[in-house]
Amino acid sequence: MNANVTPFACGDAVCAQNRIETFIRSTVFDRPTLVLDRDMVAQQYRALKAGLGRADIHYAVKANPARDVLEVLVSEGSHFDAASRGEIALCLSLGAHPDCISFGNTVKRASDIAFAHQAGITLFAVDAEEELEKIAEHATGAQVYIRLLVGATGADWPLSRKFGCTPEMAEGLMARALELGLTPVGLSFHVGSQTRQAEMWRDTLDQVAAVWTQARAKGYPLSLINIGGGFPAFYGEAIEPATIYAARVMEMVEARFDGAERVMAEPGRGMVAEAGMIAAEVMLVSKKSEDDLHRWVYLDIGKFSGLAETMDEAIRYQFATERDHEDHGPCILAGPSCDSADVLYENRPVMLPVGLRAGDKVIIRSCGAYTSSYSSVGFNGFPPLDVVVI
């Protein structure tokens, strides 16, 4: 077996993933296409819910906003974390109740706050005083939770800089919320996307719990803790089964947040990544010189058409081809666009069959999250990633 393809875990997920792969191998595509399996989305929701227990799952819509995905999750009883007016409107149009939607982006247009409030959304994320003022003006009496900055956690895709405030600012924002007639109900954080081991949450939970305990001791009646996302998907490195992982995280949460009447979790990647694969095609195999150590393999999909998470080679996708029985060798993998940044893996070359040729089909596994939603609209004239649901 070549080094770049790892067997699937056992269980229902095997059948779903095999079903996707069989569909791709037997279908002709005229452009890069994401194939999603509805049943696998439902299976993953149930697996996470079994571990998270009383926590409300607020699916991070940005991970994959496909209508079929949201319809499945509405039917399963999921709640939703929306980052924009568009995502709120989409969830509502598919039957999600306003009480089940939180406006989780800490950077919101005033008119979008007003839209959400008029639609019945009552729960908003904040990390700055000006955001509180906007919410107070356009969503009178709303509930807010304060997002905290947390340190490095070892996640493959850290999220510790752009959003959140320092722990020292949290109580000041709670006080300001009360002055403005808002209700500061709790705290939120994000441990970082693709946090592969549950134990990686421990230090972050300790940091947030310290803020929680101190604020409650000073009389702030916090009752909601939003633990964000971070639930991992399989990209080749071993991860715990979803239920075991989620249960371990919840065990640590329950031990630290006394008085937390509500717990929210916002899985995105961990919900849908493994429910999708991309059908791609080799466009060119070449070398830059006669003595070049590595081939360059160019696919018909790149950073600007769905594989943005290869930035800094953070997410290491797994590949399968019809030539996997052949000898393998290292290659630099790149996208098709006329942009020198459109190189997917170079620092750590990818092992692919030596016999790959233009026209060969390539299956990219675990692509259900952050591919179609990152796909650009026609950069260089290449069509955006197509989506097929089975």
N, C-alpha and C positions, 0 to 999 in steps of 0.2 A: 504494500500500500504506500502511495507517495506521501510525503511529509505534510502536504498542504490540505489533505482531505481527511477529516476525522469522522468516525462513525457517529451516527445519531444516538442519543440516549434511547432507552427502551420505553415502551408505553404507547399511549394513544398518539403522542406527537410523532412517532415513527410513521404511522399510517398516513397522517396528514402530510408530513413532509415528503414521503414517498409519492403520495398522490400529486403533489405539486410538481415534483421532479418528473414523474411519468408524463404529466400533461405537457410540460415544457419540451421534453424529448420528442413527443409525438406531434408537436404543433409547429407550423412555420410562422415566424414573426417577421414583419418587414421593418421593425424598429425595436429598440430596447423596450422590454415590457416587464412590468412587475406583476407577478401572478400571486394572488392572495387566496387563502383558504378560510372561508367563514367559520367552518367548524373548529379550526384550530384557535381562532380568536376566542370563541366561546369556551373551549377547553382551558385556555390559559387564564381567562377571567376566573373560572371556577377554581383553578389551582391556586391562584393568588388569593382569592377570597377565603379559601379554606385555611390558609395560613394567617391572613390578616384578621380573621374573626370579626370583631365588632367594628373595626375600622371601615369607614366609607371609602370605597375606591372611587376616586375622581380621575377618570382616564384623561391623560394629557393629550388633548385633541390634536395638538401640533405634530405628534409623532406620526399619525396617519389619519387624515380627515376624510378618508373615503366613506361615502354614504353607507356602503354595505357594512363596513366595520362599525360605524356608529349605530346602525340599525340593530346589529347583533348585540352590542353592549347595552342599548336601551332595553332590549328584550330580556337581557340577563339581570337588569336592575342596577346597572352601573350609574354612578354620578360622573360629572365631567368637569375638568379644569380647562377653561377657555382663556385664550390669550388675546382675543380680539373680538370686535363686534361681529365680524364674519363668522367666527367659530360659534359664538353664542347663537346667532340667527340659525346656523346650520343645525345645531343641537336641538333647538326649539322646534324647527321644522320637521324633525324626525321623531318628535314625541317626548323629548326630555322635558321634565318639569322644571320650572325656574328654580325651585328650592333645591334641585339636584345639580345646579351649575354654579361654580364659583368663578369670579373674574380674577384669574391668578397672575396676570401680568402686572408688575409694579409700575409700568410706564403706560398710561392710558390717556387717550384723547378725551377732553371734557365732554364732547358730544357723544362719545361712545359710552362714557359712564352714565350719561343721561338716558341713552338708549337702553342700557342694561337695567337701570333702575325702573324705567317704565315697563320693561318686559317682565319685571318681577324678581330680578336678581338682587339678593340682599347681602352677599358676602364678597368682600373685595380685599385684595392683597395690597399692602403699602410698605414703603421703606423710606419715605421722605415726608417732610412737613407739607410741602406744596401739594403732594398727592392727596394728603388728608384734606387739604383745603378744597381741592377740586371735588373730591367725593362728598364733602359736607355741602357744597353748593349744589351739586347735581344729583345726589342720592341721599337725601335727607334721612338721618336716623339709621344709616346702614351699619352693618357689622364689618369690622376690619380686623385683619390679623397682620402682625408685623413680621416681615421677612428679615431674617438675620444673616449676616455674613458669617461663614464658617471657614475654618482653615483647610489646608490640603488634607485629603482623605485617602489618596491612593486610587481614586477613580480613574478609569481610562480617559474620560472626557470631563475634566474638572469644570465646575460652574460656580467658582468661589469669588468672582471679582465684579461682574457687571451688576448683579442684583443683590439687594439686601443692605442692611445697615449694621454697624458694629453693635455688639451687645450693650455697650455703654449708652447708646442712643435710644434703646428700646423703650425705657420707661418715660423718657421725655416725649416720645411719640404717642405713647398711651395717654399721658396727661393731656397732650394737645388734642387728641381725638375726643376725649371727654369734654374739653372746652368747646369743641365744635359741634357737640351734640351727637357724635358717633359712639358706637359701642366697641371698644377694643376687646375682642373675645379670645385672642390667642396669639400664638407664634407659629412661624413656618421657617423652613430652611430647605436646602437641597444638598444632599451629601455628595452629589456628583453623578453624572450619567455613567452607566456600566461600572457600578461598584461591585466587583465580582464576588466578594466574600461578605457575609453578614457581619462578621466581627469588625470590618472596616467602619461600621457605623458607631462603634462604641464611644470614641473620643468626641465625635460631633454631638452625639446625644448628651454626653456629659456637659459640654459647653452650653447647649441650649437649655438643658434642665436647670443649670445654675441661674440663668436669666429668669426662667419660669418660676422657680422657687422664691427668688428674691422679689419678683414683681407681685406674686400672690401674698407674700408676707407684708408687703406695703399696702395691701388692700385692693389691688387690681384683681377683679374677679375672673381671671382667665379660666376658660373651660374648654378651649379648642387647641389641639396641637396638630399641625399639618406637617407630616414627615416628608412630603415631597416625593420625588422619584428616586432613581438610582438602581431599581431592580434590574438585574442583568439579563442579557440574552447570550446564547451560545455562539461564539465566534471561533471556536477551536480550543480555547482554554477551558478547563473543567470549571463548572459552576454547580452549586447545589440545586436540587430540584426546587421549583418555584414555591411549593407549599412549605417545605422545610425552611428555606431561606426567609420567607415572609413571616413564618411563625417565630423564628429566632429574633428577627427585628422587632416584632411586636412584644416579645418577652422582655426585651431591653427597654422598650418604650413604656410598658406598663410598670416597670420597676422604678421609673424615674419621674413620671409626670403625675403626681398626686393631684386629684381634682380634675383630671382631664375627662370631661363627660363625652367629648367627641374627639375622635382621631380620624384624620384624613390621610390618605395616601394617594399619590399621583403617578402611578406607573404609566409609562409610554412605551419605551423600548422593550421593557420586560413583558409588556402585554402583546405586542404585535410583531416584533422583529422576526421571530421564528415562524410566523404565519405567512411569510412571503419570500419568494425567490425571484431574481431577475434573469430573464432570458436575454443574453447579450451575444455579440458576434465578434470574432477577430477580424479586424480591418487590415492589419499589416503586421508582419514580423520582419524585423530588420536588425542590422548592426551598424554602428556609427563608424567603425573602422575595422580593418582586417584582424587586428589584434584585440578588439573589444572583448572584455571578459563576459559580458552579459548581452543577451538579446534584448531588444525592445519589442514588447508586444502591445499593440494599440487595439483597444476595444472600441465599439461604437457607443460606449457610454463613459462619461468621465465626471470630474468634479462638478461641472456646470449643468449636468443633465441627470443628477440623482445621487452621485457618490461623494457629496461634499464632506462626509465624515471621514474620508481618507486624508483630510487635512492633517498635517503633522503625523500621518500614518497612525492616528489614534485608534481607529476601528479597523481591525484586520479581518476583512471578509474572507470566506472560504469559497473555493472555486471547484467546479466539476466540469469535465469535458468528455467527449466520446473517445478520447485518446488516453484516458487515465491508466490504461494497461501498458502504455509505452514508457520508456525511460523519461525521467524528468530532469530538468535543469533550471538554474536560477534565471530570472528575467526581470527587467524593469517594466512595470505595467503602467500604461498611460491611456488617457482618453483621446478623443478624436479632434478636439477643437484646436483652433489656431491661437492657443494661449500657452505660453511656456510653463505656467503654473499648473496646467492640467496633466500632472504626473501623479499617479496614485500611490505607487510603492517603488521607492528607489533606495532609500537608506537600508531597508531590509527587503531585498529582492524576494520575489514570489517564485515558488517551485511550480513549474507548469510543464506539460509534455514537450519534449524536444521537437516532436513532429508537428506542432501546431502550425496551421496555415490560415491565410485569409479565407473567410467564409465559414470557419469552424464555429460551432455553437459553444458558448460558455455559459454555465449556470452559476449564478452568484447567490450563495445561500444566506439565510437570515437577513433579508433585505426589506422586511415589512415595515421597518421604522425609519423615518428621516431619509427617505429616498424620493418618493413621489412628492412629498411636501417641500423638499429642497430643490426639486428639478426646476431649472430655469425655463423660461418661455422662449424657446427658439434661438438661443445663443449660437451664433455662426450659421443660423439657418437649420440647425439640427432640431428635429421635433422633440418636445418634452417627453419624458418617460410616460409610456402608455400603462394603463392599469387594467388587468383582467381579474375578475373574481370568480372562483369556482366553489 
